[in-house]
Amino acid sequence: MKVAISSSSAEMSAPLDPRFGRAPYFLVIDLESGAVHAIDNAARQSAGQGAGIQAAKAVVDAGARAVLTGEVGPRALTALQGAGVTVYRFAGGSVRNALEQFKTNALARPPRAAAPSV
């Protein structure tokens, strides 16, 4: 399973960035192999609109099945959940600390995105 974590840099020791769509990087960690892949989010970070949805697509395309971050906008949350990605909230600390808390089931999940009204 792969986990994507919003990060302020491409290092595991970096502070988690609480902004999902505007985080400078996403670190995608393969829990089975331990491999870490950094996704530079600079292009999406500077987008006027839709940064969260574009970031969601990037982490889904990277194969992530879970996202650890601070806050996710409603459209990005809907996109992630629609792709089968579970989102977990992490209040602060390093990427490494967020990953350890994830592994021990200590992170809270936000509520499911509301279905669009017809």
N, CA, C and O atoms as a GROMACS GRO file, in nm:
protein
  472
    1MET      N    1   0.085  -0.118   0.000
    1MET     CA    2   0.000   0.000   0.000
    1MET      C    3   0.089   0.124   0.000
    1MET      O    4   0.194   0.127   0.064
    2LYS      N    5   0.045   0.226  -0.073
    2LYS     CA    6   0.118   0.353  -0.078
    2LYS      C    7   0.039   0.460  -0.004
    2LYS      O    8  -0.084   0.467  -0.011
    3VAL      N    9   0.114   0.545   0.068
    3VAL     CA   10   0.057   0.655   0.145
    3VAL      C   11   0.121   0.784   0.096
    3VAL      O   12   0.243   0.790   0.082
    4ALA      N   13   0.040   0.887   0.070
    4ALA     CA   14   0.091   1.019   0.030
    4ALA      C   15   0.078   1.114   0.148
    4ALA      O   16  -0.027   1.119   0.212
    5ILE      N   17   0.183   1.189   0.175
    5ILE     CA   18   0.185   1.282   0.287
    5ILE      C   19   0.221   1.420   0.234
    5ILE      O   20   0.322   1.436   0.166
    6SER      N   21   0.138   1.521   0.266
    6SER     CA   22   0.168   1.658   0.224
    6SER      C   23   0.287   1.708   0.307
    6SER      O   24   0.287   1.699   0.429
    7SER      N   25   0.388   1.762   0.238
    7SER     CA   26   0.513   1.795   0.304
    7SER      C   27   0.566   1.932   0.260
    7SER      O   28   0.537   1.980   0.151
    8SER      N   29   0.644   1.992   0.350
    8SER     CA   30   0.705   2.121   0.318
    8SER      C   31   0.834   2.105   0.237
    8SER      O   32   0.883   2.203   0.181
    9SER      N   33   0.889   1.983   0.229
    9SER     CA   34   1.006   1.957   0.145
    9SER      C   35   1.006   1.809   0.106
    9SER      O   36   0.914   1.735   0.140
   10ALA      N   37   1.110   1.768   0.036
   10ALA     CA   38   1.118   1.631  -0.015
   10ALA      C   39   1.186   1.535   0.082
   10ALA      O   40   1.235   1.430   0.040
   11GLU      N   41   1.190   1.570   0.208
   11GLU     CA   42   1.259   1.488   0.310
   11GLU      C   43   1.160   1.431   0.411
   11GLU      O   44   1.062   1.497   0.447
   12MET      N   45   1.186   1.310   0.458
   12MET     CA   46   1.100   1.248   0.559
   12MET      C   47   1.102   1.325   0.691
   12MET      O   48   1.006   1.319   0.767
   13SER      N   49   1.210   1.397   0.718
   13SER     CA   50   1.221   1.473   0.842
   13SER      C   51   1.151   1.609   0.833
   13SER      O   52   1.143   1.681   0.933
   14ALA      N   53   1.101   1.645   0.716
   14ALA     CA   54   1.036   1.775   0.695
   14ALA      C   55   0.905   1.784   0.772
   14ALA      O   56   0.842   1.682   0.800
   15PRO      N   57   0.864   1.906   0.806
   15PRO     CA   58   0.732   1.923   0.867
   15PRO      C   59   0.622   1.889   0.766
   15PRO      O   60   0.633   1.922   0.648
   16LEU      N   61   0.520   1.824   0.813
   16LEU     CA   62   0.402   1.802   0.730
   16LEU      C   63   0.343   1.937   0.696
   16LEU      O   64   0.333   2.024   0.783
   17ASP      N   65   0.304   1.958   0.572
   17ASP     CA   66   0.237   2.082   0.532
   17ASP      C   67   0.087   2.060   0.550
   17ASP      O   68   0.032   1.965   0.495
   18PRO      N   69   0.020   2.146   0.627
   18PRO     CA   70  -0.122   2.123   0.657
   18PRO      C   71  -0.216   2.152   0.540
   18PRO      O   72  -0.334   2.119   0.547
   19ARG      N   73  -0.164   2.212   0.432
   19ARG     CA   74  -0.249   2.248   0.317
   19ARG      C   75  -0.235   2.142   0.210
   19ARG      O   76  -0.129   2.130   0.150
   20PHE      N   77  -0.338   2.066   0.186
   20PHE     CA   78  -0.328   1.958   0.089
   20PHE      C   79  -0.297   2.010  -0.051
   20PHE      O   80  -0.192   1.978  -0.106
   21GLY      N   81  -0.384   2.089  -0.108
   21GLY     CA   82  -0.368   2.132  -0.247
   21GLY      C   83  -0.252   2.224  -0.271
   21GLY      O   84  -0.200   2.229  -0.383
   22ARG      N   85  -0.208   2.296  -0.171
   22ARG     CA   86  -0.101   2.393  -0.187
   22ARG      C   87   0.028   2.352  -0.118
   22ARG      O   88   0.118   2.434  -0.101
   23ALA      N   89   0.037   2.227  -0.077
   23ALA     CA   90   0.161   2.176  -0.017
   23ALA      C   91   0.272   2.178  -0.122
   23ALA      O   92   0.246   2.146  -0.238
   24PRO      N   93   0.393   2.214  -0.086
   24PRO     CA   94   0.503   2.215  -0.183
   24PRO      C   95   0.536   2.076  -0.239
   24PRO      O   96   0.575   2.064  -0.355
   25TYR      N   97   0.521   1.973  -0.156
   25TYR     CA   98   0.554   1.836  -0.199
   25TYR      C   99   0.454   1.737  -0.142
   25TYR      O  100   0.383   1.765  -0.045
   26PHE      N  101   0.449   1.622  -0.206
   26PHE     CA  102   0.385   1.503  -0.150
   26PHE      C  103   0.491   1.396  -0.148
   26PHE      O  104   0.557   1.371  -0.248
   27LEU      N  105   0.508   1.332  -0.033
   27LEU     CA  106   0.596   1.217  -0.026
   27LEU      C  107   0.508   1.093  -0.032
   27LEU      O  108   0.419   1.075   0.051
   28VAL      N  109   0.533   1.009  -0.130
   28VAL     CA  110   0.456   0.886  -0.147
   28VAL      C  111   0.544   0.772  -0.097
   28VAL      O  112   0.650   0.745  -0.153
   29ILE      N  113   0.498   0.707   0.009
   29ILE     CA  114   0.574   0.601   0.072
   29ILE      C  115   0.507   0.467   0.046
   29ILE      O  116   0.388   0.450   0.071
   30ASP      N  117   0.583   0.373  -0.006
   30ASP     CA  118   0.535   0.237  -0.026
   30ASP      C  119   0.559   0.162   0.105
   30ASP      O  120   0.674   0.138   0.142
   31LEU      N  121   0.453   0.126   0.175
   31LEU     CA  122   0.467   0.063   0.305
   31LEU      C  123   0.531  -0.075   0.298
   31LEU      O  124   0.590  -0.120   0.396
   32GLU      N  125   0.520  -0.142   0.187
   32GLU     CA  126   0.578  -0.275   0.174
   32GLU      C  127   0.729  -0.270   0.150
   32GLU      O  128   0.804  -0.343   0.214
   33SER      N  129   0.772  -0.184   0.059
   33SER     CA  130   0.915  -0.179   0.025
   33SER      C  131   0.991  -0.071   0.102
   33SER      O  132   1.114  -0.078   0.113
   34GLY      N  133   0.920   0.029   0.156
   34GLY     CA  134   0.985   0.140   0.223
   34GLY      C  135   1.032   0.248   0.128
   34GLY      O  136   1.089   0.348   0.172
   35ALA      N  137   1.010   0.230  -0.002
   35ALA     CA  138   1.053   0.329  -0.102
   35ALA      C  139   0.976   0.460  -0.085
   35ALA      O  140   0.856   0.460  -0.057
   36VAL      N  141   1.046   0.570  -0.102
   36VAL     CA  142   0.986   0.704  -0.090
   36VAL      C  143   1.005   0.776  -0.223
   36VAL      O  144   1.115   0.782  -0.277
   37HIS      N  145   0.895   0.830  -0.274
   37HIS     CA  146   0.898   0.906  -0.400
   37HIS      C  147   0.842   1.046  -0.370
   37HIS      O  148   0.731   1.057  -0.316
   38ALA      N  149   0.915   1.150  -0.404
   38ALA     CA  150   0.869   1.287  -0.382
   38ALA      C  151   0.802   1.340  -0.508
   38ALA      O  152   0.855   1.329  -0.618
   39ILE      N  153   0.683   1.398  -0.491
   39ILE     CA  154   0.612   1.464  -0.600
   39ILE      C  155   0.622   1.614  -0.575
   39ILE      O  156   0.573   1.664  -0.474
   40ASP      N  157   0.685   1.686  -0.668
   40ASP     CA  158   0.695   1.832  -0.659
   40ASP      C  159   0.559   1.889  -0.698
   40ASP      O  160   0.511   1.866  -0.810
   41ASN      N  161   0.498   1.962  -0.608
   41ASN     CA  162   0.364   2.015  -0.630
   41ASN      C  163   0.366   2.163  -0.671
   41ASN      O  164   0.263   2.229  -0.664
   42ALA      N  165   0.481   2.215  -0.713
   42ALA     CA  166   0.495   2.358  -0.742
   42ALA      C  167   0.396   2.406  -0.848
   42ALA      O  168   0.336   2.512  -0.831
   43ALA      N  169   0.377   2.330  -0.954
   43ALA     CA  170   0.286   2.374  -1.061
   43ALA      C  171   0.143   2.383  -1.010
   43ALA      O  172   0.071   2.477  -1.043
   44ARG      N  173   0.102   2.285  -0.931
   44ARG     CA  174  -0.035   2.287  -0.877
   44ARG      C  175  -0.048   2.388  -0.764
   44ARG      O  176  -0.154   2.447  -0.744
   45GLN      N  177   0.060   2.407  -0.690
   45GLN     CA  178   0.061   2.498  -0.576
   45GLN      C  179   0.029   2.641  -0.620
   45GLN      O  180  -0.035   2.715  -0.546
   46SER      N  181   0.074   2.680  -0.737
   46SER     CA  182   0.054   2.817  -0.783
   46SER      C  183  -0.072   2.834  -0.867
   46SER      O  184  -0.098   2.943  -0.918
   47ALA      N  185  -0.151   2.728  -0.882
   47ALA     CA  186  -0.274   2.738  -0.961
   47ALA      C  187  -0.373   2.833  -0.895
   47ALA      O  188  -0.388   2.833  -0.772
   48GLY      N  189  -0.438   2.914  -0.974
   48GLY     CA  190  -0.537   3.007  -0.921
   48GLY      C  191  -0.657   2.935  -0.861
   48GLY      O  192  -0.706   2.972  -0.754
   49GLN      N  193  -0.704   2.833  -0.929
   49GLN     CA  194  -0.817   2.753  -0.882
   49GLN      C  195  -0.788   2.607  -0.912
   49GLN      O  196  -0.709   2.574  -1.001
   50GLY      N  197  -0.853   2.520  -0.838
   50GLY     CA  198  -0.843   2.378  -0.865
   50GLY      C  199  -0.716   2.310  -0.819
   50GLY      O  200  -0.687   2.198  -0.860
   51ALA      N  201  -0.638   2.377  -0.732
   51ALA     CA  202  -0.512   2.317  -0.685
   51ALA      C  203  -0.538   2.185  -0.613
   51ALA      O  204  -0.463   2.090  -0.630
   52GLY      N  205  -0.644   2.180  -0.533
   52GLY     CA  206  -0.674   2.058  -0.458
   52GLY      C  207  -0.711   1.942  -0.547
   52GLY      O  208  -0.668   1.829  -0.524
   53ILE      N  209  -0.791   1.968  -0.649
   53ILE     CA  210  -0.831   1.861  -0.741
   53ILE      C  211  -0.711   1.813  -0.822
   53ILE      O  212  -0.696   1.693  -0.844
   54GLN      N  213  -0.625   1.905  -0.865
   54GLN     CA  214  -0.505   1.867  -0.938
   54GLN      C  215  -0.410   1.786  -0.849
   54GLN      O  216  -0.349   1.689  -0.894
   55ALA      N  217  -0.397   1.828  -0.724
   55ALA     CA  218  -0.313   1.754  -0.630
   55ALA      C  219  -0.370   1.615  -0.605
   55ALA      O  220  -0.295   1.518  -0.596
   56ALA      N  221  -0.503   1.605  -0.594
   56ALA     CA  222  -0.567   1.475  -0.575
   56ALA      C  223  -0.534   1.383  -0.692
   56ALA      O  224  -0.503   1.266  -0.671
   57LYS      N  225  -0.541   1.434  -0.813
   57LYS     CA  226  -0.510   1.353  -0.931
   57LYS      C  227  -0.365   1.306  -0.926
   57LYS      O  228  -0.336   1.191  -0.960
   58ALA      N  229  -0.274   1.392  -0.884
   58ALA     CA  230  -0.132   1.356  -0.878
   58ALA      C  231  -0.108   1.241  -0.779
   58ALA      O  232  -0.033   1.149  -0.810
   59VAL      N  233  -0.170   1.247  -0.662
   59VAL     CA  234  -0.146   1.140  -0.563
   59VAL      C  235  -0.218   1.011  -0.604
   59VAL      O  236  -0.168   0.902  -0.578
   60VAL      N  237  -0.333   1.023  -0.667
   60VAL     CA  238  -0.402   0.903  -0.718
   60VAL      C  239  -0.318   0.839  -0.828
   60VAL      O  240  -0.300   0.718  -0.830
   61ASP      N  241  -0.266   0.921  -0.919
   61ASP     CA  242  -0.182   0.869  -1.028
   61ASP      C  243  -0.055   0.803  -0.975
   61ASP      O  244   0.000   0.713  -1.039
   62ALA      N  245  -0.009   0.847  -0.858
   62ALA     CA  246   0.111   0.788  -0.796
   62ALA      C  247   0.079   0.656  -0.726
   62ALA      O  248   0.169   0.587  -0.678
   63GLY      N  249  -0.049   0.621  -0.719
   63GLY     CA  250  -0.088   0.494  -0.659
   63GLY      C  251  -0.120   0.498  -0.511
   63GLY      O  252  -0.134   0.394  -0.448
   64ALA      N  253  -0.130   0.618  -0.454
   64ALA     CA  254  -0.160   0.629  -0.311
   64ALA      C  255  -0.301   0.579  -0.281
   64ALA      O  256  -0.395   0.606  -0.356
   65ARG      N  257  -0.315   0.507  -0.171
   65ARG     CA  258  -0.446   0.458  -0.124
   65ARG      C  259  -0.488   0.532   0.002
   65ARG      O  260  -0.601   0.517   0.049
   66ALA      N  261  -0.394   0.613   0.058
   66ALA     CA  262  -0.424   0.694   0.176
   66ALA      C  263  -0.347   0.825   0.163
   66ALA      O  264  -0.239   0.829   0.104
   67VAL      N  265  -0.404   0.932   0.219
   67VAL     CA  266  -0.340   1.064   0.223
   67VAL      C  267  -0.337   1.109   0.368
   67VAL      O  268  -0.438   1.100   0.438
   68LEU      N  269  -0.222   1.158   0.412
   68LEU     CA  270  -0.207   1.216   0.546
   68LEU      C  271  -0.179   1.364   0.526
   68LEU      O  272  -0.082   1.401   0.461
   69THR      N  273  -0.265   1.448   0.583
   69THR     CA  274  -0.253   1.592   0.563
   69THR      C  275  -0.328   1.664   0.673
   69THR      O  276  -0.388   1.602   0.760
   70GLY      N  277  -0.324   1.797   0.669
   70GLY     CA  278  -0.398   1.876   0.767
   70GLY      C  279  -0.541   1.897   0.725
   70GLY      O  280  -0.634   1.845   0.787
   71GLU      N  281  -0.561   1.974   0.620
   71GLU     CA  282  -0.694   2.007   0.571
   71GLU      C  283  -0.705   1.979   0.422
   71GLU      O  284  -0.611   2.000   0.346
   72VAL      N  285  -0.822   1.931   0.383
   72VAL     CA  286  -0.851   1.904   0.242
   72VAL      C  287  -0.981   1.975   0.208
   72VAL      O  288  -1.080   1.962   0.281
   73GLY      N  289  -0.982   2.049   0.098
   73GLY     CA  290  -1.104   2.116   0.054
   73GLY      C  291  -1.210   2.014   0.012
   73GLY      O  292  -1.177   1.899  -0.015
   74PRO      N  293  -1.335   2.057   0.008
   74PRO     CA  294  -1.443   1.962  -0.022
   74PRO      C  295  -1.434   1.898  -0.160
   74PRO      O  296  -1.468   1.780  -0.175
   75ARG      N  297  -1.391   1.971  -0.260
   75ARG     CA  298  -1.382   1.911  -0.395
   75ARG      C  299  -1.266   1.813  -0.404
   75ARG      O  300  -1.280   1.707  -0.466
   76ALA      N  301  -1.154   1.846  -0.342
   76ALA     CA  302  -1.041   1.753  -0.341
   76ALA      C  303  -1.076   1.628  -0.260
   76ALA      O  304  -1.040   1.517  -0.299
   77LEU      N  305  -1.147   1.646  -0.149
   77LEU     CA  306  -1.189   1.532  -0.068
   77LEU      C  307  -1.281   1.440  -0.147
   77LEU      O  308  -1.268   1.318  -0.142
   78THR      N  309  -1.374   1.499  -0.220
   78THR     CA  310  -1.465   1.420  -0.304
   78THR      C  311  -1.386   1.343  -0.410
   78THR      O  312  -1.413   1.226  -0.435
   79ALA      N  313  -1.290   1.410  -0.473
   79ALA     CA  314  -1.208   1.345  -0.577
   79ALA      C  315  -1.127   1.230  -0.518
   79ALA      O  316  -1.121   1.122  -0.578
   80LEU      N  317  -1.066   1.252  -0.404
   80LEU     CA  318  -0.986   1.146  -0.341
   80LEU      C  319  -1.074   1.028  -0.301
   80LEU      O  320  -1.042   0.913  -0.331
   81GLN      N  321  -1.182   1.056  -0.233
   81GLN     CA  322  -1.270   0.948  -0.188
   81GLN      C  323  -1.333   0.875  -0.305
   81GLN      O  324  -1.354   0.754  -0.299
   82GLY      N  325  -1.364   0.948  -0.413
   82GLY     CA  326  -1.419   0.885  -0.532
   82GLY      C  327  -1.321   0.789  -0.597
   82GLY      O  328  -1.361   0.694  -0.665
   83ALA      N  329  -1.190   0.813  -0.577
   83ALA     CA  330  -1.086   0.726  -0.630
   83ALA      C  331  -1.048   0.615  -0.532
   83ALA      O  332  -0.955   0.538  -0.557
   84GLY      N  333  -1.119   0.609  -0.419
   84GLY     CA  334  -1.092   0.505  -0.320
   84GLY      C  335  -0.977   0.536  -0.227
   84GLY      O  336  -0.923   0.445  -0.164
   85VAL      N  337  -0.938   0.663  -0.217
   85VAL     CA  338  -0.829   0.705  -0.130
   85VAL      C  339  -0.889   0.753   0.003
   85VAL      O  340  -0.980   0.835   0.004
   86THR      N  341  -0.836   0.701   0.113
   86THR     CA  342  -0.880   0.742   0.246
   86THR      C  343  -0.793   0.858   0.292
   86THR      O  344  -0.670   0.854   0.279
   87VAL      N  345  -0.856   0.961   0.347
   87VAL     CA  346  -0.784   1.080   0.393
   87VAL      C  347  -0.780   1.080   0.546
   87VAL      O  348  -0.883   1.060   0.612
   88TYR      N  349  -0.661   1.103   0.600
   88TYR     CA  350  -0.642   1.108   0.744
   88TYR      C  351  -0.588   1.246   0.781
   88TYR      O  352  -0.503   1.301   0.710
   89ARG      N  353  -0.636   1.300   0.891
   89ARG     CA  354  -0.588   1.431   0.939
   89ARG      C  355  -0.472   1.413   1.034
   89ARG      O  356  -0.469   1.321   1.117
   90PHE      N  357  -0.376   1.503   1.020
   90PHE     CA  358  -0.260   1.507   1.109
   90PHE      C  359  -0.239   1.652   1.147
   90PHE      O  360  -0.225   1.738   1.060
   91ALA      N  361  -0.238   1.681   1.276
   91ALA     CA  362  -0.236   1.820   1.324
   91ALA      C  363  -0.101   1.888   1.308
   91ALA      O  364  -0.097   2.010   1.290
   92GLY      N  365   0.008   1.817   1.314
   92GLY     CA  366   0.137   1.881   1.301
   92GLY      C  367   0.249   1.788   1.339
   92GLY      O  368   0.227   1.687   1.406
   93GLY      N  369   0.368   1.823   1.296
   93GLY     CA  370   0.484   1.740   1.321
   93GLY      C  371   0.549   1.703   1.189
   93GLY      O  372   0.517   1.761   1.085
   94SER      N  373   0.640   1.609   1.194
   94SER     CA  374   0.714   1.571   1.074
   94SER      C  375   0.638   1.468   0.992
   94SER      O  376   0.545   1.403   1.039
   95VAL      N  377   0.682   1.454   0.869
   95VAL     CA  378   0.629   1.351   0.781
   95VAL      C  379   0.650   1.214   0.845
   95VAL      O  380   0.560   1.131   0.846
   96ARG      N  381   0.768   1.193   0.897
   96ARG     CA  382   0.801   1.065   0.962
   96ARG      C  383   0.706   1.037   1.078
   96ARG      O  384   0.659   0.925   1.095
   97ASN      N  385   0.677   1.140   1.158
   97ASN     CA  386   0.586   1.124   1.272
   97ASN      C  387   0.445   1.092   1.225
   97ASN      O  388   0.377   1.009   1.285
   98ALA      N  389   0.401   1.158   1.118
   98ALA     CA  390   0.267   1.130   1.063
   98ALA      C  391   0.259   0.985   1.017
   98ALA      O  392   0.158   0.918   1.041
   99LEU      N  393   0.364   0.936   0.952
   99LEU     CA  394   0.365   0.799   0.903
   99LEU      C  395   0.359   0.701   1.020
   99LEU      O  396   0.287   0.602   1.014
  100GLU      N  397   0.434   0.727   1.125
  100GLU     CA  398   0.432   0.639   1.243
  100GLU      C  399   0.293   0.636   1.307
  100GLU      O  400   0.246   0.530   1.348
  101GLN      N  401   0.229   0.753   1.316
  101GLN     CA  402   0.094   0.756   1.373
  101GLN      C  403  -0.005   0.682   1.284
  101GLN      O  404  -0.097   0.617   1.333
  102PHE      N  405   0.013   0.692   1.153
  102PHE     CA  406  -0.073   0.617   1.061
  102PHE      C  407  -0.058   0.467   1.083
  102PHE      O  408  -0.157   0.394   1.088
  103LYS      N  409   0.066   0.423   1.097
  103LYS     CA  410   0.092   0.281   1.115
  103LYS      C  411   0.031   0.226   1.244
  103LYS      O  412   0.001   0.108   1.254
  104THR      N  413   0.013   0.313   1.344
  104THR     CA  414  -0.046   0.269   1.472
  104THR      C  415  -0.195   0.304   1.482
  104THR      O  416  -0.254   0.296   1.589
  105ASN      N  417  -0.255   0.342   1.369
  105ASN     CA  418  -0.399   0.376   1.364
  105ASN      C  419  -0.437   0.489   1.459
  105ASN      O  420  -0.544   0.486   1.519
  106ALA      N  421  -0.350   0.589   1.473
  106ALA     CA  422  -0.374   0.699   1.565
  106ALA      C  423  -0.425   0.826   1.498
  106ALA      O  424  -0.437   0.929   1.564
  107LEU      N  425  -0.455   0.823   1.368
  107LEU     CA  426  -0.498   0.942   1.297
  107LEU      C  427  -0.649   0.940   1.272
  107LEU      O  428  -0.708   0.835   1.247
  108ALA      N  429  -0.709   1.059   1.278
  108ALA     CA  430  -0.853   1.072   1.255
  108ALA      C  431  -0.882   1.090   1.106
  108ALA      O  432  -0.805   1.152   1.033
  109ARG      N  433  -0.994   1.033   1.064
  109ARG     CA  434  -1.040   1.052   0.926
  109ARG      C  435  -1.149   1.158   0.926
  109ARG      O  436  -1.234   1.159   1.014
  110PRO      N  437  -1.147   1.248   0.825
  110PRO     CA  438  -1.256   1.346   0.814
  110PRO      C  439  -1.382   1.275   0.769
  110PRO      O  440  -1.375   1.162   0.720
  111PRO      N  441  -1.498   1.339   0.785
  111PRO     CA  442  -1.622   1.276   0.738
  111PRO      C  443  -1.618   1.261   0.587
  111PRO      O  444  -1.547   1.333   0.517
  112ARG      N  445  -1.696   1.166   0.538
  112ARG     CA  446  -1.707   1.147   0.393
  112ARG      C  447  -1.764   1.273   0.331
  112ARG      O  448  -1.846   1.342   0.392
  113ALA      N  449  -1.721   1.302   0.211
  113ALA     CA  450  -1.773   1.418   0.138
  113ALA      C  451  -1.922   1.398   0.111
  113ALA      O  452  -1.968   1.286   0.084
  114ALA      N  453  -1.995   1.505   0.119
  114ALA     CA  454  -2.139   1.499   0.093
  114ALA      C  455  -2.164   1.470  -0.054
  114ALA      O  456  -2.092   1.519  -0.142
  115ALA      N  457  -2.265   1.391  -0.079
  115ALA     CA  458  -2.304   1.363  -0.218
  115ALA      C  459  -2.362   1.489  -0.279
  115ALA      O  460  -2.433   1.564  -0.210
  116PRO      N  461  -2.335   1.516  -0.406
  116PRO     CA  462  -2.390   1.635  -0.468
  116PRO      C  463  -2.543   1.627  -0.472
  116PRO      O  464  -2.601   1.522  -0.497
  117SER      N  465  -2.606   1.741  -0.448
  117SER     CA  466  -2.753   1.744  -0.452
  117SER      C  467  -2.800   1.747  -0.597
  117SER      O  468  -2.736   1.807  -0.684
  118VAL      N  469  -2.911   1.682  -0.619
  118VAL     CA  470  -2.964   1.670  -0.756
  118VAL      C  471  -3.075   1.770  -0.777
  118VAL      O  472  -3.132   1.776  -0.886
   0.00000   0.00000   0.00000
